[in-house]
Amino acid sequence: MTEIEGIDTSVPPSGPGCGDCDTVGGWWFHLRRCAQCGHIGCCDSSPAQHATAHWKSTGHPLVQSFEPGESWFWNYATDDLYDAGPALAPPDGHPAGQPAPGPADRVPQDWQRHLHR
């Protein structure tokens, strides 16, 4: 397999959800996985936008969707979308029973009003 700068296929994801949201009792809409270090962060539609914050603080530009059944990658540095890429260490998505948005016990009833568009 060809090495791609910014992708480490051996690193597992940091957890089943956005650890940054978990720390502060927040919630997320969709999840993104850093292709370099495995950090799971919430997407830019989520209230806290932790995946983008991770890129800005670490310089790790490539993320993969951490939604079940999605395999696309995004490059924050170039604003490029890739339909696919190398297989990362499992699991390749959050647990199937975990809702989006989630986690279920922290999502406000008016959650749509809190999304970034």
Secondary structure, 3 states (H helix, E strand, C coil): CCCCCCCCCCCCCCCCCCHHHHHHCCCECCEEEECCCCCEEECCCCCCCHHHHHHHHHCCCEEEECCCCCCCEEECCCCEEECCCCCCCCCCCCCCCCCCCECHHHCCCCHHHHCCC
